[in-house]
Amino acid sequence: MKRVSYFADKNYKIGEVDPKLFGSFIEHLGRAVYTGIYEPEHPLADEDGFRKDVMDLVKELNVPIVRYPGGNFLSGYDWTDGIGPKEKRPTRLDLAWRTTETNEVGIDEFMKWAHKSNIEAMLAVNLGTGTPKEAGNLVEYTNHPGNTYWSDLRIQNGQKDPYNVKVWCLGNEMDGPWQIGQLNAEDYGKKAREAAKIMKWVDPTIKLVACGSSTAEMPTFPEWDRVVLEHLYEHVDYISCHRYYENLGNINDFLGSFADMDHFIKTIASTADYVQAKNRSKKKMYISFDEWNVWYQKKVELKDWEIAPPILEDNYSLLDSLVFGGLLCTLLQHVDRVKMASLAQLVNVIAPIFTQKGGPAIKQAIFYPFYQVSNFGRGVVLNSLVESPKIETNKHGEIPLVQSSTTYNLVDNTLSIFALNCSEDDDFVLDAQFRSFGQVKVIEHLVMDGTNLDATNTFETPDNVKPSQIDSTSKTGDHLEIKLPKMSWNMIRLQCES
């Protein structure tokens, strides 16, 4: 059996994990909202129409922050359509997804759901058809105490205390020709700067996210990010990035998606650092990776202008969950720069949670790696040294067959090792040394693997793909030997005794 050398030291750190790294995303798209988080007719709906079974799964994932309300939907959305008495709210055409939006759920309903789900809101302002003044109005509505038009309207609508939303996105994918109100980098930078000024004048305590490149395939990447940051560097706290991955027929390329994400993050960080140097700024720009996932971008034939049609409802496989785990490792490896991330999305739309209208909610295969890293990947990420065999891919060049990341939680003195074995042929032994931690004891080793990489969870077989506990470790001197099965995602938790 082939061996992989592994070494971790408690003093060799990448950075501390910001809990916002495990955020997610709810857009008015498909069934994310309607029959996703909100279904008043469902037998498990609460008094406000929110599905309690979905809420329980969201809490299980330990998601700390959720981006809302878009997404492409955002750039044509008037937030005032979604406030006040529901019977008086207008029904609108959503041009982004060619659906009909009833506005039954708006900002107040979302904030109520977020409160019930123990989630912080990351709100986004429309910089497509919207104006900087309208962005400031929304901040006033959500965050100002009272005695003004917009804050008093919030109070009139039933929310006396301010929501105090602290994180705001300045638009969505404004570089994309698919976006309503697309702008070039110069025009977006100027418009976003004026919105940022107004929003921070209303509430100086908020944090702002500039709209970065929507994908590395854009011909303007990373020039877009440079120009935008030159306009916004001292006005914002984060630059956003979006990246999706799908299996295009080459399994090694798909498994190696983590290498692409790694390169993407490094490019954005270096672009931001260039602007910092050019501006002679002392401020470090951080990254909000506020859209990422495995997404099969296949077309689905639907009628135009339906209400909450089943759009982008990928059914994730075991293979998808392996790739997904590798991406999580990459995010952890960049916690020094990536301070926030949003898994896109949370329910039904390319999501870990999948619901049946009027029926149950199930965990998709990708639910489990996210649950594991969100719950046990807290603390400090260690710069562990891994010597792994490599493989040549068509898309990413040479990649390691073992992608891993390690976190150390000082609160309970535990280590969590997350590891993806990409080899189709070989089990590996992780030959691990933890000398600075003294004696270590295995708490659990959970693995996701199997002979059928296309296996999925369905409403009929909801537990078809899930982790299993294995006993695969042995002690040799000061080494811990851990078996990583071929084509597997692993979480190994260790109790440190020193």
JOGI-V609114 format. One record per pair of residues at least 24 apart in sequence whose C-alpha atoms are under 8 Angstrom apart, sorted by the first residue. I is the first residue (numbers start at 1). J is the second residue. Records with the same first field share a line. If there is no record, write none. Layout:
# JOGI-V609114
I=J + J
This chain:
# JOGI-V609114
1=426 + 427 + 428 + 429
2=426 + 427 + 428 + 429
3=388 + 428 + 429 + 430 + 431
4=386 + 387 + 388 + 389 + 428 + 429 + 430 + 431
5=385 + 386 + 387 + 388 + 430 + 431 + 432
6=384 + 385 + 386 + 387 + 430 + 431 + 432 + 433
7=384 + 385 + 386 + 432 + 433 + 434
8=382 + 383 + 384 + 385 + 432 + 433 + 434
9=382 + 383 + 384 + 434 + 435 + 436 + 437
10=382 + 408 + 436 + 437
11=382
12=382 + 383 + 384
13=380 + 381 + 382 + 383
14=333 + 334 + 335 + 336 + 380 + 381 + 382 + 383
15=335 + 336 + 380 + 381 + 382
16=335 + 336 + 379 + 380 + 381
17=332 + 335 + 339 + 377 + 378 + 379 + 380 + 381
18=335 + 339 + 340 + 378
19=64 + 340 + 378
20=64 + 65 + 339 + 340 + 341
21=331 + 338 + 339 + 340 + 341 + 342
22=62 + 63 + 64 + 65 + 340 + 341 + 342 + 343 + 374
23=63 + 64 + 65 + 66 + 67 + 340 + 341 + 342 + 343
24=63 + 65 + 66 + 67 + 290 + 341 + 342 + 343 + 344 + 345 + 346
25=66 + 67 + 68 + 70 + 290 + 291 + 342 + 343 + 344 + 345 + 346
26=66 + 67 + 68 + 69 + 70 + 344 + 345 + 346 + 347
27=67 + 68 + 69 + 70 + 71 + 73 + 345
28=69 + 70 + 73 + 101
29=73 + 97 + 308 + 311 + 349
30=308 + 309 + 310 + 311 + 312 + 348 + 349
31=308 + 309 + 310 + 311 + 347 + 348 + 349
32=345 + 346 + 347 + 348 + 349
33=105 + 347
34=308
35=355 + 356 + 357 + 358
36=347 + 348 + 354 + 355
37=347
39=357
41=358
42=357 + 358 + 359
43=358
50=113
53=360 + 361
54=353 + 355 + 361
55=117
56=117
57=353
58=117
59=117 + 118
60=371
61=367 + 370 + 371 + 374 + 375
62=371 + 374 + 375
63=119 + 374
64=118 + 119 + 120
65=119 + 120 + 121 + 122
66=114 + 119 + 120 + 121 + 122 + 342
67=121 + 122 + 123 + 124 + 290 + 342
68=121 + 122 + 123 + 124
69=123 + 124
70=124 + 172
71=172 + 173
72=96 + 97 + 172 + 173 + 179 + 180
73=97
74=124 + 125 + 126 + 128 + 171 + 172
75=126 + 127 + 128 + 129 + 130 + 171 + 172 + 179 + 180 + 181
76=126 + 128 + 129 + 130 + 180
77=126 + 129 + 130
78=126 + 130
79=106 + 107 + 138
81=106
82=106 + 107
83=107 + 108 + 157
84=157
85=157
93=305
94=305
95=180
96=178 + 179 + 180
98=304 + 305 + 306
99=304 + 305 + 306 + 307 + 308 + 309
100=305 + 306 + 307 + 308
101=307 + 308
102=307
108=159
111=163
120=165
121=165 + 166 + 167
122=165 + 166 + 167 + 168 + 169
123=165 + 167 + 168 + 169
124=168 + 169 + 170 + 171 + 172
125=168 + 169 + 170 + 171
126=170 + 171 + 172
127=170 + 171 + 172 + 174 + 181 + 191 + 192
128=171 + 174 + 179 + 180 + 181 + 182 + 183
129=180 + 181
131=195
132=191 + 192 + 194 + 195 + 196 + 198
133=195 + 198
135=195 + 198 + 199
136=195 + 198 + 199 + 202
139=199 + 202 + 203
140=202 + 203
143=203
144=202 + 203
165=206
166=205 + 206 + 207
167=206 + 207 + 208 + 209
168=206 + 207 + 208 + 209
169=208 + 209 + 210 + 211
170=195 + 196 + 208 + 209 + 210 + 211
171=210 + 211
172=211
173=211 + 212 + 213 + 214
174=211 + 214
175=213 + 214 + 224
176=214
184=224
185=224 + 225 + 227 + 228
186=227 + 228 + 231
188=228
189=227 + 228 + 229 + 231 + 232
190=231
192=232
193=231 + 232 + 235
196=235 + 236
197=235
207=236 + 237
208=235 + 236 + 237 + 238
209=236 + 237 + 238 + 239 + 240 + 288
210=236 + 237 + 238 + 239 + 240
211=239 + 240 + 241
212=239 + 240 + 241
213=240 + 241 + 242
214=241 + 242 + 243
215=241 + 242 + 243
216=243 + 264
222=267 + 268 + 271
225=268 + 271 + 272
226=271 + 272 + 275
229=272 + 275
230=275 + 279
233=275 + 276 + 285
234=283
237=285 + 286
238=285 + 286 + 287 + 288
239=285 + 286 + 287 + 288
240=287 + 288 + 289 + 290
241=287 + 288 + 289 + 290 + 291
242=289 + 290 + 291 + 292
243=291 + 292 + 293
244=291 + 292 + 293 + 294 + 295
245=293 + 294 + 295 + 296
246=294 + 295 + 296 + 297
247=296
252=393 + 422
253=393 + 394 + 395 + 396
254=323
255=322 + 323 + 326 + 422
256=323 + 393 + 396 + 399
257=323 + 326 + 327 + 396
258=323 + 326 + 327 + 329 + 330
259=330 + 396 + 399
260=396
261=327 + 330
262=330
265=334
269=337
285=337
286=337 + 338 + 339
287=337 + 338 + 339 + 340
288=338 + 339 + 340 + 341 + 342
289=338 + 340 + 341 + 342
290=340 + 341 + 342 + 343 + 344
291=341 + 342 + 343 + 344 + 345
292=341 + 342 + 343 + 344
293=324 + 343 + 344 + 345 + 350
294=320 + 323 + 324 + 350
295=350
311=349
312=348 + 349 + 350
313=348 + 349 + 350 + 351
314=349 + 350 + 351
315=350 + 364 + 456 + 457
316=364 + 365 + 366 + 456 + 457
317=365 + 366 + 453 + 454 + 455 + 456 + 457 + 465
318=365 + 366 + 448 + 449 + 450 + 452 + 453 + 454 + 455 + 456 + 465
319=453 + 454
320=365 + 366
321=365 + 366 + 368 + 369 + 489
322=420 + 448 + 487 + 488 + 489
324=366 + 369
325=366 + 369 + 370 + 419 + 420 + 489
326=403 + 404 + 419 + 420
328=370 + 373
329=403 + 404 + 405 + 418 + 419
330=405
332=381 + 405
333=381 + 383 + 405
335=381
360=459
362=457 + 458 + 459 + 462
363=457 + 462
364=456 + 457 + 462 + 465
365=456 + 457 + 465 + 466
368=466 + 467
369=489
372=491
373=418
376=416
377=406 + 407 + 408 + 416
378=407 + 408 + 409
379=407 + 408 + 409 + 410
380=407 + 408 + 409 + 410
381=405 + 406 + 407 + 408
382=406 + 407 + 408
413=495 + 496 + 497
414=493 + 494 + 495 + 496
415=493 + 494 + 495 + 496
416=491 + 492 + 493 + 494
417=490 + 491 + 492 + 493
418=489 + 490 + 491 + 492
419=484 + 489 + 490 + 491
420=487 + 488 + 489 + 490
421=484 + 485 + 486 + 487 + 488 + 489
422=486 + 487 + 488
423=486 + 487
424=486 + 487
425=486
426=485 + 486
427=483 + 484 + 485 + 486
428=483 + 484 + 485 + 486
429=481 + 482 + 483 + 484
430=480 + 481 + 482 + 483 + 484
431=479 + 480 + 481 + 482
432=479 + 480 + 481 + 482
433=478 + 479 + 480
434=478 + 479
435=478
437=496 + 497 + 498
438=496 + 497 + 498
439=496 + 497 + 498
440=494 + 495 + 496 + 497
441=494 + 495 + 496 + 497
442=473 + 492 + 493 + 494 + 495
443=492 + 493 + 494 + 495
444=469 + 470 + 491 + 492 + 493 + 494
445=469 + 470 + 471 + 472 + 490 + 491 + 492 + 493
446=470 + 490 + 491 + 492
447=488 + 489 + 490 + 491
448=488 + 489 + 490
449=485 + 486 + 487 + 488 + 489
450=487 + 488
